[in-house]
Structure formats: structure tokens, C-alpha cells
Amino acid sequence: MNRVDLIQEIIDKKGFKRYLEIGTYKGESFFPINCKYKVAVDPQFNIPIKRKIKWIVKNANNVFNRFFEHTSDSFFDKHEKFVSKFKPQVVFVDGLHTFKASLLDVLNSLRHLDENGVIVMHDCMPPNRAASAFANSFKEAIDMKLEGWTGEWTGDVWKTIVYLKEKYGDKLKLYVLDTDYGLGYIETNVPIEALHIDESIFNRVNKLKYDDLLKDTSLINLVDKSKVNELL
């Protein structure tokens, strides 16, 4: 199971019609998703018109796609009225691979998420220590010439799951499927208020290392991908 499989299963099982993707770039996960209304956000798309046409032919729902070329922060700020009205039912967070950026993406998504909606996060279980390194871009991660570098980079996104678990506890249904670099699943059990970063918790979680995660994967509620149907 990969990110597209999981998102599609959520959409199909729950009958969702509104999908928001943060960090689309080439549209590799965006276009295959079969959902009536889809919104893509990325600071720099790399999607030739021929690819858009190809995917409209393959998946007719792509004719309704909307694209916002913004950073995620800018999108939520400048298009707040739109996203509040759109009220996404599924949000896929795959933007900048840092703890703070991914946390802000989740908090912004929770502000506008449909009451029965779901957030899926990519890159929540780094495959190795080098992949988990903090960097402000993929290029920066490459330039660090890290020992054991394999060309895979998840950054420290996993810390967002740890933060959410500590901050909101049983207010969220929260776990990470051990597949496709770790697929985080976030669903609200009750309405959540005060969606701002708690600096005390943030600073404490930010001190965690990859080795801490390896020693205790319950930090992110890691579960085997075979349990996806049970958990959904």
C-alpha cells in the first residue's frame, strides 16, 4: 500500500468528494486520485499541459482540478475564504519536510477540515538516519553529504506526529502506517480549538533524535500496513 492507495481507500469508504494536496509538484500522487473536486498547492509546479490533458483522459474528474502556486502558508493566508468554503474532506500533507513546516500544514488543515475529514501525512517513518536529517530543502540535504545517504529524504516530519500525540491526546485518532516512508493518519474525535504551536511542547519534541524513534516507535503509534482496514 502506498499513499495513493490509502487516500483512495479513505475517499471510497467514506464517500468523500473534496481533496486538498499540499506539496504536489509534478502531480504524481495528485492526478491518480479519483475524487470529484481536487485542489493542489505547491510553490513551484512542474506539470506540463500535456500531462494535465493525459490525466483528464485517464481520470475525468481531473477536469475540475484547481492549482494554487503558493507556499502552503501563503495559500492558507491569502485564500482562507476559498479553503473555508471548500472545506476539504481529505488533506494530503507532503510539503517541506521539516517538523515546523509539516506541523503548520497540519494545524492549518485542521482549521478548515470537514468535521468527518482525514489528514494523511507522508514521510512519517524515515528509512534510515541520513533520510531523517533536518534540512530546508532536498538540495540542502544532498549538499550535506551525509553518511549513509541513499537519495531518500523524509526530514524530521515524524516529530509532528509526536507533537500532535502529546498536545491533543485522545482528541485525535492518530497513527502511522509502516509503508511508503510512513503514512500518518489523523482524524479528529472531537472539535479542536487553539490550533497554534505550543512552543514548550515543540521545543521538547524537537530535541528528539532518530535513535529515540528507533528505540520506541510507539512515539508515533507505528502500526503494520496490514491493519489498515481495521483502523479505517
C-alpha positions as a Markdown table, in Angstrom:
| # | Residue | x | y | z |
|---|---|---|---|---|
| 1 | Met | 0.0 | 0.0 | 0.0 |
| 2 | Asn | 1.3 | 3.4 | -0.9 |
| 3 | Arg | 0.0 | 7.0 | -0.4 |
| 4 | Val | -2.4 | 6.9 | -3.4 |
| 5 | Asp | -3.8 | 3.5 | -2.3 |
| 6 | Leu | -4.5 | 4.8 | 1.2 |
| 7 | Ile | -6.0 | 8.1 | 0.1 |
| 8 | Gln | -8.2 | 6.4 | -2.4 |
| 9 | Glu | -9.4 | 3.9 | 0.1 |
| 10 | Ile | -10.4 | 6.6 | 2.5 |
| 11 | Ile | -12.2 | 8.5 | -0.2 |
| 12 | Asp | -14.1 | 5.4 | -1.4 |
| 13 | Lys | -15.0 | 4.1 | 2.1 |
| 14 | Lys | -16.2 | 7.5 | 3.3 |
| 15 | Gly | -17.8 | 8.7 | 0.1 |
| 16 | Phe | -15.7 | 11.9 | 0.1 |
| 17 | Lys | -15.7 | 14.4 | -2.7 |
| 18 | Arg | -13.2 | 17.1 | -1.7 |
| 19 | Tyr | -9.5 | 16.6 | -1.7 |
| 20 | Leu | -6.6 | 19.0 | -0.9 |
| 21 | Glu | -3.0 | 18.2 | -1.6 |
| 22 | Ile | -0.1 | 20.2 | -0.1 |
| 23 | Gly | 3.1 | 19.6 | -2.0 |
| 24 | Thr | 2.0 | 18.5 | -5.4 |
| 25 | Tyr | 5.0 | 19.4 | -7.7 |
| 26 | Lys | 4.7 | 17.0 | -10.6 |
| 27 | Gly | 1.3 | 15.6 | -9.6 |
| 28 | Glu | 2.5 | 12.0 | -9.2 |
| 29 | Ser | 0.0 | 11.4 | -6.3 |
| 30 | Phe | -2.5 | 14.1 | -7.2 |
| 31 | Phe | -3.7 | 13.1 | -10.7 |
| 32 | Pro | -4.3 | 9.4 | -10.0 |
| 33 | Ile | -6.7 | 10.2 | -7.1 |
| 34 | Asn | -10.3 | 9.6 | -8.1 |
| 35 | Cys | -12.2 | 12.4 | -6.3 |
| 36 | Lys | -14.7 | 14.8 | -7.8 |
| 37 | Tyr | -13.1 | 18.1 | -6.6 |
| 38 | Lys | -9.3 | 18.3 | -6.1 |
| 39 | Val | -7.1 | 21.2 | -5.1 |
| 40 | Ala | -3.3 | 21.2 | -5.5 |
| 41 | Val | -0.9 | 23.6 | -3.7 |
| 42 | Asp | 2.8 | 23.9 | -4.4 |
| 43 | Pro | 5.2 | 26.9 | -4.6 |
| 44 | Gln | 6.5 | 25.7 | -8.0 |
| 45 | Phe | 4.5 | 23.2 | -10.1 |
| 46 | Asn | 6.3 | 21.1 | -12.7 |
| 47 | Ile | 3.3 | 19.9 | -14.7 |
| 48 | Pro | 3.3 | 20.3 | -18.5 |
| 49 | Ile | 0.0 | 20.9 | -20.1 |
| 50 | Lys | 0.3 | 17.6 | -21.9 |
| 51 | Arg | 0.4 | 15.8 | -18.6 |
| 52 | Lys | -2.8 | 17.6 | -17.5 |
| 53 | Ile | -4.6 | 16.5 | -20.7 |
| 54 | Lys | -3.3 | 13.0 | -20.4 |
| 55 | Trp | -4.7 | 12.7 | -16.9 |
| 56 | Ile | -8.0 | 14.2 | -17.8 |
| 57 | Val | -8.4 | 11.5 | -20.4 |
| 58 | Lys | -7.4 | 8.8 | -17.9 |
| 59 | Asn | -9.4 | 10.2 | -15.0 |
| 60 | Ala | -12.3 | 12.5 | -16.0 |
| 61 | Asn | -12.5 | 14.1 | -12.5 |
| 62 | Asn | -9.2 | 15.9 | -13.2 |
| 63 | Val | -11.1 | 18.4 | -15.4 |
| 64 | Phe | -12.3 | 20.1 | -12.2 |
| 65 | Asn | -8.8 | 20.4 | -10.7 |
| 66 | Arg | -7.7 | 23.7 | -9.2 |
| 67 | Phe | -4.0 | 24.6 | -8.8 |
| 68 | Phe | -2.6 | 27.3 | -6.4 |
| 69 | Glu | 1.1 | 28.1 | -6.9 |
| 70 | His | 1.9 | 29.2 | -3.4 |
| 71 | Thr | 3.7 | 28.0 | -0.3 |
| 72 | Ser | 1.2 | 26.3 | 2.0 |
| 73 | Asp | 1.4 | 29.2 | 4.5 |
| 74 | Ser | 0.6 | 31.7 | 1.8 |
| 75 | Phe | -2.2 | 29.6 | 0.4 |
| 76 | Phe | -4.0 | 29.3 | 3.8 |
| 77 | Asp | -3.4 | 33.0 | 4.4 |
| 78 | Lys | -4.3 | 34.5 | 1.0 |
| 79 | His | -7.1 | 32.0 | 0.2 |
| 80 | Glu | -8.7 | 31.5 | 3.6 |
| 81 | Lys | -12.2 | 32.2 | 2.3 |
| 82 | Phe | -11.8 | 29.7 | -0.5 |
| 83 | Val | -10.5 | 26.9 | 1.6 |
| 84 | Ser | -13.1 | 27.6 | 4.4 |
| 85 | Lys | -15.8 | 27.3 | 1.8 |
| 86 | Phe | -14.2 | 24.3 | 0.1 |
| 87 | Lys | -13.9 | 22.5 | 3.5 |
| 88 | Pro | -11.6 | 19.6 | 2.4 |
| 89 | Gln | -12.6 | 16.1 | 3.5 |
| 90 | Val | -9.1 | 14.6 | 2.8 |
| 91 | Val | -5.9 | 16.6 | 3.0 |
| 92 | Phe | -2.6 | 15.0 | 2.0 |
| 93 | Val | 0.4 | 16.8 | 3.6 |
| 94 | Asp | 3.6 | 16.3 | 1.6 |
| 95 | Gly | 5.2 | 19.8 | 1.6 |
| 96 | Leu | 8.5 | 20.9 | 3.0 |
| 97 | His | 10.0 | 18.0 | 5.0 |
| 98 | Thr | 10.6 | 19.8 | 8.3 |
| 99 | Phe | 9.0 | 19.4 | 11.7 |
| 100 | Lys | 7.8 | 23.0 | 11.9 |
| 101 | Ala | 6.5 | 23.3 | 8.3 |
| 102 | Ser | 4.6 | 20.0 | 8.4 |
| 103 | Leu | 3.1 | 20.9 | 11.8 |
| 104 | Leu | 1.9 | 24.2 | 10.5 |
| 105 | Asp | 0.4 | 22.4 | 7.4 |
| 106 | Val | -1.5 | 20.0 | 9.7 |
| 107 | Leu | -2.7 | 22.8 | 12.1 |
| 108 | Asn | -3.9 | 24.9 | 9.1 |
| 109 | Ser | -5.6 | 21.9 | 7.6 |
| 110 | Leu | -7.4 | 21.1 | 10.9 |
| 111 | Arg | -8.8 | 24.6 | 11.0 |
| 112 | His | -10.6 | 24.0 | 7.7 |
| 113 | Leu | -11.1 | 20.3 | 7.7 |
| 114 | Asp | -14.6 | 18.9 | 7.3 |
| 115 | Glu | -15.9 | 17.6 | 10.7 |
| 116 | Asn | -15.5 | 14.0 | 9.5 |
| 117 | Gly | -12.4 | 14.6 | 7.5 |
| 118 | Val | -9.0 | 12.9 | 7.5 |
| 119 | Ile | -5.4 | 14.2 | 7.1 |
| 120 | Val | -2.8 | 11.9 | 5.6 |
| 121 | Met | 0.9 | 12.8 | 6.1 |
| 122 | His | 3.8 | 11.4 | 4.1 |
| 123 | Asp | 7.3 | 10.8 | 5.4 |
| 124 | Cys | 6.5 | 9.9 | 9.0 |
| 125 | Met | 8.9 | 7.0 | 9.3 |
| 126 | Pro | 12.4 | 7.7 | 8.0 |
| 127 | Pro | 14.1 | 4.6 | 6.4 |
| 128 | Asn | 17.5 | 5.5 | 7.9 |
| 129 | Arg | 19.3 | 8.1 | 9.9 |
| 130 | Ala | 20.5 | 10.1 | 6.8 |
| 131 | Ala | 17.0 | 10.4 | 5.5 |
| 132 | Ser | 15.8 | 11.8 | 8.8 |
| 133 | Ala | 18.3 | 14.8 | 8.8 |
| 134 | Phe | 17.0 | 18.3 | 9.2 |
| 135 | Ala | 17.4 | 20.4 | 6.1 |
| 136 | Asn | 15.4 | 23.2 | 4.5 |
| 137 | Ser | 15.3 | 21.6 | 1.1 |
| 138 | Phe | 16.1 | 18.3 | -0.7 |
| 139 | Lys | 19.1 | 20.1 | -2.3 |
| 140 | Glu | 20.4 | 21.2 | 1.1 |
| 141 | Ala | 20.1 | 17.6 | 2.3 |
| 142 | Ile | 22.1 | 16.4 | -0.7 |
| 143 | Asp | 24.7 | 19.0 | -0.2 |
| 144 | Met | 25.2 | 17.9 | 3.4 |
| 145 | Lys | 26.9 | 14.7 | 2.1 |
| 146 | Leu | 25.5 | 12.7 | 4.9 |
| 147 | Glu | 27.0 | 9.3 | 5.8 |
| 148 | Gly | 24.7 | 6.5 | 4.6 |
| 149 | Trp | 22.9 | 8.9 | 2.1 |
| 150 | Thr | 20.7 | 6.9 | -0.3 |
| 151 | Gly | 18.9 | 9.7 | -2.1 |
| 152 | Glu | 15.8 | 9.3 | 0.2 |
| 153 | Trp | 14.9 | 12.3 | 2.4 |
| 154 | Thr | 12.0 | 12.5 | 4.9 |
| 155 | Gly | 13.4 | 15.1 | 7.2 |
| 156 | Asp | 12.1 | 15.3 | 10.7 |
| 157 | Val | 8.4 | 15.2 | 9.7 |
| 158 | Trp | 7.8 | 12.4 | 12.2 |
| 159 | Lys | 8.1 | 14.8 | 15.1 |
| 160 | Thr | 4.8 | 16.3 | 14.0 |
| 161 | Ile | 3.1 | 13.1 | 14.9 |
| 162 | Val | 4.8 | 13.0 | 18.3 |
| 163 | Tyr | 3.8 | 16.6 | 18.9 |
| 164 | Leu | 0.1 | 16.0 | 18.0 |
| 165 | Lys | 0.0 | 12.9 | 20.2 |
| 166 | Glu | 1.3 | 14.9 | 23.2 |
| 167 | Lys | -0.7 | 18.1 | 22.6 |
| 168 | Tyr | -4.1 | 16.6 | 21.7 |
| 169 | Gly | -4.0 | 13.1 | 23.1 |
| 170 | Asp | -7.4 | 11.3 | 22.7 |
| 171 | Lys | -8.9 | 14.2 | 20.7 |
| 172 | Leu | -7.3 | 12.7 | 17.6 |
| 173 | Lys | -7.3 | 9.3 | 16.1 |
| 174 | Leu | -3.6 | 9.2 | 15.2 |
| 175 | Tyr | -1.3 | 6.5 | 13.9 |
| 176 | Val | 1.4 | 5.9 | 11.3 |
| 177 | Leu | 1.2 | 3.0 | 8.8 |
| 178 | Asp | 4.6 | 1.4 | 8.3 |
| 179 | Thr | 4.6 | 1.7 | 4.5 |
| 180 | Asp | 5.7 | 4.2 | 1.8 |
| 181 | Tyr | 8.1 | 6.1 | 4.2 |
| 182 | Gly | 5.4 | 6.2 | 6.9 |
| 183 | Leu | 1.8 | 7.3 | 6.2 |
| 184 | Gly | 0.4 | 9.3 | 9.0 |
| 185 | Tyr | -3.4 | 9.1 | 9.6 |
| 186 | Ile | -5.0 | 12.0 | 11.5 |
| 187 | Glu | -8.7 | 12.2 | 12.3 |
| 188 | Thr | -10.5 | 14.3 | 14.9 |
| 189 | Asn | -12.6 | 12.7 | 17.6 |
| 190 | Val | -13.9 | 16.0 | 19.0 |
| 191 | Pro | -13.6 | 19.6 | 17.8 |
| 192 | Ile | -10.1 | 21.0 | 18.4 |
| 193 | Glu | -9.5 | 24.6 | 19.4 |
| 194 | Ala | -6.4 | 26.8 | 20.0 |
| 195 | Leu | -4.6 | 25.5 | 16.9 |
| 196 | His | -1.4 | 27.3 | 17.4 |
| 197 | Ile | 2.1 | 25.9 | 18.1 |
| 198 | Asp | 2.8 | 25.3 | 21.8 |
| 199 | Glu | 6.4 | 26.4 | 22.0 |
| 200 | Ser | 7.1 | 24.4 | 25.1 |
| 201 | Ile | 6.0 | 21.1 | 23.6 |
| 202 | Phe | 7.6 | 22.0 | 20.2 |
| 203 | Asn | 11.0 | 22.6 | 21.8 |
| 204 | Arg | 10.8 | 19.4 | 23.8 |
| 205 | Val | 9.8 | 17.3 | 20.8 |
| 206 | Asn | 12.4 | 19.0 | 18.6 |
| 207 | Lys | 15.2 | 17.6 | 20.8 |
| 208 | Leu | 14.3 | 14.1 | 20.0 |
| 209 | Lys | 16.7 | 12.2 | 17.7 |
| 210 | Tyr | 16.1 | 9.4 | 15.1 |
| 211 | Asp | 17.6 | 6.9 | 17.6 |
| 212 | Asp | 14.8 | 7.8 | 20.0 |
| 213 | Leu | 12.3 | 6.9 | 17.4 |
| 214 | Leu | 14.0 | 3.6 | 16.6 |
| 215 | Lys | 14.0 | 2.7 | 20.3 |
| 216 | Asp | 10.3 | 3.4 | 20.7 |
| 217 | Thr | 8.1 | 3.5 | 17.6 |
| 218 | Ser | 5.1 | 4.0 | 19.9 |
| 219 | Leu | 6.1 | 7.6 | 19.8 |
| 220 | Ile | 4.3 | 7.8 | 16.5 |
| 221 | Asn | 1.9 | 4.9 | 17.0 |
| 222 | Leu | 3.5 | 2.9 | 14.3 |
| 223 | Val | 1.3 | 0.0 | 13.0 |
| 224 | Asp | 1.7 | -2.6 | 10.3 |
| 225 | Lys | 0.1 | -1.7 | 7.0 |
| 226 | Ser | -1.9 | -5.0 | 7.1 |
| 227 | Lys | -4.1 | -3.4 | 9.8 |
| 228 | Val | -5.3 | -0.5 | 7.6 |
| 229 | Asn | -8.8 | -1.9 | 7.1 |
| 230 | Glu | -9.2 | -2.5 | 10.8 |
| 231 | Leu | -8.0 | 1.0 | 11.6 |
| 232 | Leu | -10.2 | 2.7 | 9.0 |
